[in-house]
Amino acid sequence: MNVRSTLVPARLKLGDQARVASVGLRSRPLRAALSGLGIAIGTAAIVAVLGLSASSQAGLLAEIDRLGTNLLTVTNGQSFTGQTAQLPLAAPARISRINAVEQVAHAGTVGGANVYRSPLIPAIQTNALQVKAASLNLPRVVATTVAQGRWLNTATATQPVTVLGAAAAQRLGIDRVYPGERVWLGGQWFYVAGILSPAVLAPEVDTSALVGYPAAQRYLNHISIVKGRPAAGPPTTVYVRSQTSQVGAVRSVLAQTADPEAPNEVDVSQPSDALSARAAANGAFNGLFLGLGAVALLVGAVGVANIMIISVLERRSEIGLRRALGATRDQIRTQFLSEAIMLAFVGGAVGVAAGALATGVYASTKHWAVVIPATAWAGGVAAAVATGAIAGLLPALRAARLSPTEALRTV
C-alpha cells in the first residue's frame, strides 16, 4: 500500500507575522523613522486641517448662540440718484411699536468729526475711526459690555464725554481709563469715560468713539430739523432685538416701518448671518490644505517604497534562506507588505497625535472648543495605511518572485 504524504506549508499566525514584519524596522530604526516622517507629516496635516476647521466652526456657532440670532440692523441705504439716504428721525420709535420687537437701540454717524490722540496728530491720520452718537441702551442691545470705566448715562450723554469701541481704543493707544483721560474729538477735547469690549454683532461700534445724542447736537452739530426746529439726530443704524421665533416676520416689515415713504432706501440685515457665513467659509480652504497633506503623504509613500526596495535588495540572503526552509511566495510577499503597512501605521499614529496636539493648542489660544472629528483621525490613519500598502506592494511582489537559488547566490 503506497502512502503519499503531502507537505502543506504552515500558515503564520497574525502575531507571528507582525513579529517577523517588525524585524526589518527594528533592525534599521533610523531609516524607518525617516521614511515614516513623510507619512506622519501628511497625516498630521489632514488631522490638523479638519480639527481646526471643526473647532473654529464650533467656536463661531457657540458665539452665535451666546449673542443670539434675533438681532436685526436697519441702516440707511442709497437713493435713486446714488446719494446716501437718510433714515427718518422717528424710525427707532416706529420700529419699537412692532409687536414682536423687544428692544431698539440706535446710533448715528457724525459727519466731519474725527478722533485723535491729541491735536498734534496730522488730520489725515484718522486710523479709520468714526464718531457716533449712541442711545444709552446700545451695549445691551448689541450684546457687548464695558471693559474699562463706565458707559454713558443721562448726565454724561449731554457733556463732552466719549466711550471708545474696542478697536478705537487700541488704535489710539488707550488700554485703560485714567482720571482725566482725554481725546481730541471733532476739534475739541472729550473726556474718555470707558472702553467697550468687542461687539461681535456690531463691528462698526468697535471702530467708533461713542457720544450721547445731546452732546453730539451741542458740540458736534449733529442735528436734524423737525418742523423748523433742531433735534438730535439723525440715526444711521437702528439695532432691533425681536422675538427669536418672529425674526423673519419682523425683518419683512422693518424697511416699510422705518421709512414708509421710501422703504427702498432702507437696508435690513441680520448680523448672525455673517457669522454663520464665516463658519461655513472656514471650510473653504480645507481642500487646499488637504491637498498639501496629500502631497506630504505622497512624499511619504515614495520614502516607504524606497526603503522597502532597498530592504529587498539588502535582504536577498534572508529571503533565499527562508524560501529554502519552506517559506512560500505568499509568506514572503505578506512579510514585506506587512512591514510597509506597519511602518505607515506607526507614522500615521504619530501624525494623528501631532495633528491633535496642534489642534488642541491652537484652539485653546482662540478659546474654541477642541473638536477633532472621527473622520479626521480615522481617515488619517486609513490614508496612511493605504499609502503604505500601495507603496509596499511592488517591493513585496519583487521579493516574492526571487527564487531560493537566485537569492542564496548573495550569501
KOLDOFI-656449 format. One record per residue (C-alpha): x, y, z. Coordinates in Angstrom, 2 decimals, padded with zeros to 5 digits, m for minus. Example, Ala and Ser with C-alpha at 12.3 -4.5 7.8 and 13.67 -1.06 7.14 Angstrom:
KOLDOFI-656449
+---------+---------+---------+
|      px |      py |      pz |
+---------+---------+---------+
|  012.30 | m004.50 |  007.80 |
|  013.67 | m001.06 |  007.14 |
+---------+---------+---------+
//
This chain:
KOLDOFI-656449
+---------+---------+---------+
|      px |      py |      pz |
+---------+---------+---------+
|  000.00 |  000.00 |  000.00 |
|  001.50 |  003.29 | m001.15 |
|  001.08 |  006.23 |  001.15 |
|  001.52 |  009.64 | m000.42 |
|  002.40 |  012.36 |  002.03 |
|  001.79 |  015.94 |  001.03 |
|  003.62 |  018.69 |  002.86 |
|  001.43 |  021.74 |  003.46 |
|  003.34 |  024.87 |  004.46 |
|  002.34 |  026.12 |  007.86 |
|  000.46 |  029.38 |  007.92 |
|  001.84 |  032.06 |  010.20 |
| m000.46 |  033.47 |  012.83 |
| m001.15 |  037.18 |  012.82 |
|  001.03 |  037.83 |  015.86 |
|  003.90 |  035.83 |  014.39 |
|  003.53 |  037.68 |  011.09 |
|  003.67 |  041.02 |  012.92 |
|  006.84 |  039.99 |  014.77 |
|  008.50 |  038.87 |  011.55 |
|  007.48 |  042.11 |  009.81 |
|  008.83 |  044.24 |  012.65 |
|  012.30 |  042.71 |  012.40 |
|  013.19 |  044.83 |  009.38 |
|  012.01 |  048.01 |  011.08 |
|  013.70 |  047.29 |  014.39 |
|  017.00 |  046.42 |  012.75 |
|  017.12 |  049.80 |  010.94 |
|  015.29 |  052.23 |  013.25 |
|  016.75 |  055.49 |  011.93 |
|  015.97 |  054.67 |  008.32 |
|  012.48 |  053.56 |  009.26 |
|  011.88 |  056.74 |  011.27 |
|  012.97 |  058.99 |  008.41 |
|  010.82 |  057.08 |  005.94 |
|  007.78 |  057.29 |  008.22 |
|  008.29 |  061.03 |  008.73 |
|  006.57 |  061.91 |  005.46 |
|  003.59 |  059.74 |  006.40 |
|  003.45 |  061.41 |  009.83 |
|  003.58 |  064.93 |  008.36 |
|  000.85 |  064.19 |  005.83 |
| m001.42 |  062.61 |  008.43 |
| m000.79 |  065.46 |  010.89 |
| m001.76 |  067.97 |  008.20 |
| m005.02 |  066.14 |  007.49 |
| m005.96 |  065.86 |  011.16 |
| m004.99 |  069.46 |  011.94 |
| m006.90 |  070.92 |  008.98 |
| m010.09 |  069.03 |  009.74 |
| m009.73 |  069.53 |  013.50 |
| m009.07 |  073.27 |  013.30 |
| m011.94 |  073.74 |  010.86 |
| m014.35 |  071.86 |  013.12 |
| m013.09 |  073.68 |  016.23 |
| m013.42 |  077.06 |  014.54 |
| m016.94 |  076.31 |  013.39 |
| m017.86 |  075.09 |  016.87 |
| m016.43 |  078.28 |  018.36 |
| m018.36 |  080.51 |  015.98 |
| m021.60 |  078.62 |  016.45 |
| m021.18 |  078.85 |  020.23 |
| m020.58 |  082.59 |  019.84 |
| m023.75 |  082.87 |  017.75 |
| m025.74 |  081.01 |  020.39 |
| m024.34 |  083.28 |  023.11 |
| m025.02 |  086.51 |  021.25 |
| m028.38 |  085.44 |  019.88 |
| m029.72 |  085.24 |  016.35 |
| m032.53 |  087.71 |  016.93 |
| m030.61 |  090.93 |  016.27 |
| m031.55 |  092.85 |  013.13 |
| m029.97 |  096.07 |  011.87 |
| m031.61 |  098.81 |  009.87 |
| m029.24 |  101.16 |  008.02 |
| m029.61 |  104.00 |  005.58 |
| m029.16 |  102.82 |  002.01 |
| m028.93 |  104.76 | m001.23 |
| m031.47 |  106.88 | m003.06 |
| m032.32 |  106.57 | m006.75 |
| m029.72 |  109.22 | m007.54 |
| m026.97 |  107.20 | m005.83 |
| m026.72 |  109.53 | m002.87 |
| m026.62 |  108.25 |  000.71 |
| m030.17 |  108.19 |  002.04 |
| m031.17 |  109.37 |  005.48 |
| m033.25 |  107.46 |  008.00 |
| m036.19 |  109.41 |  009.42 |
| m035.66 |  110.72 |  012.91 |
| m038.76 |  108.83 |  014.01 |
| m037.55 |  105.47 |  012.64 |
| m036.49 |  103.97 |  016.04 |
| m039.81 |  104.94 |  017.65 |
| m041.80 |  103.44 |  014.78 |
| m039.84 |  100.21 |  014.89 |
| m040.30 |  099.86 |  018.66 |
| m044.08 |  099.72 |  018.12 |
| m043.84 |  096.44 |  016.16 |
| m045.42 |  093.75 |  018.35 |
| m042.61 |  091.20 |  018.17 |
| m039.84 |  093.76 |  018.78 |
| m038.32 |  093.55 |  022.27 |
| m035.55 |  096.18 |  022.27 |
| m034.44 |  099.01 |  019.99 |
| m031.17 |  100.95 |  020.12 |
| m029.70 |  103.30 |  017.56 |
| m026.57 |  105.18 |  016.59 |
| m025.86 |  108.00 |  014.17 |
| m022.58 |  108.64 |  012.39 |
| m021.41 |  112.21 |  013.00 |
| m020.20 |  113.57 |  009.68 |
| m016.96 |  115.58 |  009.56 |
| m015.87 |  114.57 |  013.06 |
| m012.70 |  112.55 |  013.62 |
| m010.99 |  111.39 |  016.77 |
| m007.26 |  111.67 |  017.52 |
| m005.00 |  111.04 |  020.47 |
| m004.04 |  114.72 |  020.52 |
| m004.43 |  117.81 |  018.30 |
| m000.81 |  117.37 |  017.19 |
| m001.69 |  114.30 |  015.09 |
| m001.92 |  115.11 |  011.35 |
| m005.57 |  115.35 |  010.30 |
| m005.08 |  112.78 |  007.55 |
| m004.18 |  110.05 |  010.08 |
| m007.73 |  109.15 |  011.08 |
| m006.96 |  105.47 |  011.84 |
| m010.26 |  104.69 |  010.06 |
| m012.14 |  105.72 |  013.19 |
| m015.52 |  107.43 |  013.26 |
| m017.64 |  109.28 |  015.75 |
| m021.14 |  108.06 |  016.52 |
| m023.95 |  109.40 |  018.62 |
| m025.49 |  106.47 |  020.52 |
| m028.59 |  105.74 |  022.52 |
| m027.99 |  104.82 |  026.14 |
| m029.13 |  101.20 |  025.75 |
| m026.77 |  100.42 |  022.86 |
| m024.39 |  097.99 |  024.69 |
| m027.25 |  095.86 |  025.99 |
| m028.92 |  095.54 |  022.59 |
| m025.75 |  094.71 |  020.62 |
| m024.61 |  092.27 |  023.36 |
| m021.41 |  093.96 |  024.46 |
| m020.13 |  095.14 |  027.83 |
| m017.90 |  097.86 |  029.25 |
| m014.35 |  096.53 |  029.63 |
| m012.93 |  099.62 |  031.35 |
| m014.62 |  102.57 |  033.04 |
| m018.32 |  103.33 |  032.61 |
| m020.90 |  103.65 |  029.88 |
| m022.73 |  106.88 |  029.17 |
| m025.62 |  107.92 |  031.39 |
| m028.23 |  110.66 |  031.24 |
| m025.76 |  113.18 |  032.65 |
| m022.58 |  112.32 |  030.69 |
| m024.60 |  111.98 |  027.46 |
| m025.03 |  115.76 |  027.49 |
| m021.35 |  116.55 |  028.12 |
| m018.13 |  116.24 |  026.06 |
| m017.67 |  112.64 |  027.18 |
| m016.98 |  109.62 |  024.98 |
| m016.78 |  105.86 |  025.29 |
| m014.36 |  104.15 |  022.91 |
| m015.00 |  100.96 |  020.99 |
| m012.50 |  098.14 |  021.47 |
| m010.64 |  098.72 |  018.19 |
| m010.78 |  102.50 |  018.55 |
| m009.11 |  102.34 |  021.97 |
| m006.42 |  100.03 |  020.65 |
| m005.63 |  102.26 |  017.68 |
| m005.49 |  105.32 |  019.90 |
| m003.11 |  103.55 |  022.29 |
| m005.51 |  103.62 |  025.25 |
| m005.68 |  100.35 |  027.17 |
| m007.32 |  101.63 |  030.36 |
| m009.20 |  104.64 |  031.60 |
| m007.30 |  107.05 |  033.86 |
| m008.85 |  110.06 |  035.61 |
| m008.78 |  113.00 |  033.22 |
| m008.09 |  110.81 |  030.13 |
| m008.99 |  112.82 |  027.01 |
| m009.05 |  112.51 |  023.23 |
| m009.23 |  115.20 |  020.56 |
| m012.67 |  114.67 |  019.04 |
| m014.33 |  116.91 |  016.48 |
| m011.83 |  119.71 |  017.09 |
| m012.15 |  119.77 |  020.89 |
| m011.29 |  117.72 |  023.94 |
| m013.65 |  114.94 |  025.05 |
| m013.13 |  113.01 |  028.27 |
| m012.90 |  109.21 |  027.97 |
| m015.42 |  107.57 |  030.30 |
| m014.91 |  103.96 |  029.27 |
| m013.82 |  101.32 |  026.77 |
| m016.17 |  098.70 |  025.36 |
| m015.48 |  095.01 |  024.87 |
| m015.56 |  093.82 |  021.24 |
| m019.05 |  093.96 |  019.75 |
| m019.07 |  090.85 |  017.57 |
| m022.50 |  091.52 |  016.09 |
| m021.82 |  095.22 |  015.50 |
| m018.19 |  095.60 |  014.36 |
| m018.82 |  099.22 |  013.37 |
| m019.15 |  100.01 |  017.08 |
| m015.63 |  098.71 |  017.69 |
| m014.11 |  101.38 |  015.44 |
| m016.14 |  104.25 |  016.89 |
| m015.91 |  106.90 |  019.56 |
| m019.42 |  106.97 |  021.04 |
| m021.03 |  110.09 |  022.47 |
| m024.54 |  110.90 |  023.64 |
| m027.05 |  112.38 |  021.20 |
| m027.40 |  115.63 |  023.22 |
| m023.61 |  116.05 |  023.26 |
| m023.42 |  115.34 |  019.53 |
| m026.05 |  118.01 |  018.90 |
| m024.46 |  120.56 |  021.20 |
| m020.76 |  120.11 |  020.48 |
| m020.60 |  118.41 |  017.06 |
| m023.59 |  119.95 |  015.26 |
| m025.21 |  116.55 |  014.65 |
| m028.79 |  117.78 |  014.21 |
| m031.97 |  117.26 |  012.23 |
| m034.58 |  119.89 |  011.53 |
| m038.05 |  118.77 |  012.58 |
| m040.91 |  121.22 |  011.93 |
| m038.45 |  124.06 |  011.70 |
| m036.72 |  123.25 |  014.97 |
| m033.35 |  121.49 |  015.54 |
| m033.40 |  117.99 |  017.04 |
| m030.70 |  115.48 |  017.96 |
| m030.03 |  113.08 |  015.14 |
| m030.49 |  111.55 |  012.68 |
| m029.72 |  107.85 |  013.30 |
| m027.84 |  105.92 |  010.63 |
| m028.20 |  102.46 |  012.20 |
| m031.04 |  101.01 |  014.24 |
| m030.41 |  097.81 |  016.19 |
| m033.52 |  095.69 |  016.75 |
| m033.93 |  092.71 |  019.08 |
| m037.04 |  090.73 |  018.24 |
| m038.63 |  087.54 |  019.49 |
| m036.50 |  084.73 |  018.14 |
| m039.48 |  082.92 |  016.62 |
| m040.59 |  086.11 |  014.84 |
| m037.30 |  087.26 |  013.32 |
| m038.43 |  086.57 |  009.77 |
| m041.73 |  088.35 |  010.21 |
| m040.11 |  091.40 |  011.80 |
| m037.43 |  091.53 |  009.14 |
| m040.05 |  091.60 |  006.38 |
| m041.68 |  094.79 |  007.70 |
| m038.67 |  096.72 |  009.03 |
| m037.92 |  098.70 |  005.88 |
| m041.53 |  099.85 |  005.44 |
| m041.80 |  100.69 |  009.13 |
| m038.53 |  102.62 |  009.31 |
| m039.30 |  104.77 |  006.26 |
| m042.85 |  104.36 |  004.92 |
| m042.22 |  106.94 |  002.17 |
| m039.06 |  105.31 |  000.77 |
| m038.62 |  101.72 |  002.04 |
| m036.32 |  101.01 | m000.92 |
| m033.77 |  103.39 |  000.64 |
| m033.50 |  101.25 |  003.79 |
| m031.17 |  098.25 |  004.18 |
| m032.05 |  095.47 |  006.62 |
| m029.60 |  092.76 |  007.67 |
| m029.14 |  090.06 |  010.28 |
| m025.59 |  090.13 |  011.75 |
| m025.70 |  086.49 |  012.83 |
| m025.97 |  085.57 |  009.14 |
| m022.48 |  086.96 |  008.66 |
| m021.15 |  084.81 |  011.49 |
| m022.86 |  081.76 |  010.05 |
| m021.30 |  082.54 |  006.68 |
| m017.90 |  082.78 |  008.36 |
| m018.45 |  079.39 |  009.97 |
| m019.27 |  077.92 |  006.56 |
| m016.39 |  079.74 |  004.88 |
| m013.88 |  078.25 |  007.31 |
| m014.11 |  075.03 |  005.32 |
| m013.46 |  076.80 |  002.02 |
| m009.69 |  076.31 |  002.25 |
| m009.93 |  072.77 |  003.55 |
| m009.46 |  071.37 |  000.07 |
| m006.24 |  073.32 | m000.41 |
| m004.68 |  072.22 |  002.87 |
| m005.91 |  068.66 |  002.46 |
| m004.20 |  068.71 | m000.92 |
| m000.97 |  069.76 |  000.78 |
| m001.46 |  066.89 |  003.24 |
| m001.96 |  064.52 |  000.31 |
|  001.31 |  065.75 | m001.24 |
|  003.09 |  065.04 |  002.05 |
|  001.55 |  061.57 |  002.07 |
|  002.76 |  061.05 | m001.49 |
|  006.27 |  062.03 | m000.46 |
|  005.96 |  059.62 |  002.46 |
|  004.80 |  056.87 |  000.09 |
|  007.87 |  057.41 | m002.07 |
|  010.03 |  057.14 |  001.05 |
|  008.33 |  053.92 |  002.13 |
|  008.65 |  052.43 | m001.35 |
|  012.30 |  053.40 | m001.44 |
|  013.16 |  051.83 |  001.91 |
|  011.28 |  048.65 |  001.02 |
|  013.06 |  048.27 | m002.32 |
|  016.42 |  048.78 | m000.63 |
|  015.37 |  046.35 |  002.09 |
|  014.58 |  043.68 | m000.52 |
|  017.99 |  044.16 | m002.15 |
|  019.83 |  044.04 |  001.17 |
|  017.92 |  041.03 |  002.46 |
|  018.16 |  038.75 | m000.55 |
|  020.08 |  036.21 |  001.51 |
|  017.38 |  036.26 |  004.18 |
|  014.71 |  035.76 |  001.54 |
|  016.65 |  032.87 | m000.04 |
|  017.22 |  031.20 |  003.33 |
|  013.53 |  031.49 |  004.27 |
|  012.49 |  030.09 |  000.91 |
|  014.96 |  027.20 |  001.30 |
|  013.49 |  026.43 |  004.73 |
|  009.99 |  026.18 |  003.29 |
|  008.55 |  029.71 |  003.24 |
|  006.14 |  030.21 |  000.37 |
|  005.96 |  033.15 | m002.03 |
|  002.79 |  034.29 | m000.27 |
|  004.56 |  034.36 |  003.09 |
|  007.46 |  036.37 |  001.70 |
|  005.08 |  038.77 | m000.02 |
|  002.99 |  039.13 |  003.14 |
|  006.10 |  039.75 |  005.24 |
|  007.31 |  042.69 |  003.21 |
|  003.83 |  044.09 |  002.63 |
|  003.13 |  043.89 |  006.37 |
|  006.41 |  045.66 |  007.05 |
|  005.40 |  048.56 |  004.80 |
|  001.92 |  048.75 |  006.34 |
|  003.36 |  048.64 |  009.86 |
|  005.76 |  051.47 |  009.03 |
|  002.92 |  053.55 |  007.57 |
|  000.64 |  052.77 |  010.52 |
|  003.22 |  053.93 |  013.04 |
|  003.82 |  057.08 |  011.00 |
|  000.07 |  057.66 |  010.75 |
| m000.41 |  057.21 |  014.50 |
|  002.37 |  059.71 |  015.22 |
|  000.81 |  062.10 |  012.69 |
| m002.63 |  061.82 |  014.29 |
| m001.14 |  062.58 |  017.71 |
|  000.79 |  065.57 |  016.34 |
| m002.26 |  066.90 |  014.47 |
| m004.49 |  066.51 |  017.52 |
| m001.92 |  068.28 |  019.70 |
| m001.62 |  071.17 |  017.23 |
| m005.41 |  071.46 |  017.07 |
| m005.72 |  071.47 |  020.84 |
| m003.02 |  074.11 |  021.36 |
| m004.33 |  076.48 |  018.66 |
| m007.98 |  076.05 |  019.58 |
| m007.15 |  076.74 |  023.24 |
| m005.40 |  080.00 |  022.34 |
| m008.54 |  081.06 |  020.44 |
| m010.82 |  079.90 |  023.28 |
| m012.60 |  077.43 |  020.99 |
| m013.93 |  074.05 |  021.96 |
| m011.41 |  071.43 |  020.84 |
| m013.19 |  069.30 |  018.24 |
| m011.42 |  066.54 |  016.33 |
| m013.93 |  064.72 |  014.09 |
| m013.75 |  060.95 |  013.90 |
| m013.28 |  061.33 |  010.14 |
| m010.07 |  063.26 |  010.84 |
| m008.17 |  060.71 |  012.91 |
| m009.77 |  057.62 |  011.40 |
| m009.36 |  058.98 |  007.90 |
| m005.78 |  059.99 |  008.64 |
| m004.80 |  056.53 |  009.86 |
| m006.70 |  054.87 |  006.99 |
| m004.97 |  057.10 |  004.44 |
| m001.59 |  056.32 |  005.99 |
| m002.19 |  052.56 |  005.95 |
| m003.49 |  052.68 |  002.39 |
| m000.45 |  054.70 |  001.36 |
|  001.88 |  052.19 |  002.99 |
|  000.10 |  049.25 |  001.35 |
|  000.31 |  050.80 | m002.10 |
|  003.93 |  051.84 | m001.62 |
|  004.95 |  048.41 | m000.31 |
|  003.08 |  046.31 | m002.84 |
|  005.68 |  046.43 | m005.64 |
|  008.69 |  045.68 | m003.37 |
|  006.71 |  042.83 | m001.77 |
|  005.91 |  041.31 | m005.18 |
|  009.54 |  041.71 | m006.17 |
|  010.71 |  039.89 | m003.05 |
|  008.20 |  037.08 | m003.60 |
|  009.44 |  036.49 | m007.15 |
|  013.01 |  035.73 | m006.01 |
|  013.82 |  032.05 | m006.29 |
|  015.77 |  030.42 | m003.44 |
|  018.80 |  029.67 | m005.61 |
|  018.96 |  033.17 | m007.05 |
|  018.61 |  034.75 | m003.65 |
|  021.20 |  032.48 | m002.00 |
|  023.86 |  033.45 | m004.53 |
|  024.46 |  036.59 | m002.48 |
|  025.20 |  034.61 |  000.70 |
+---------+---------+---------+
//
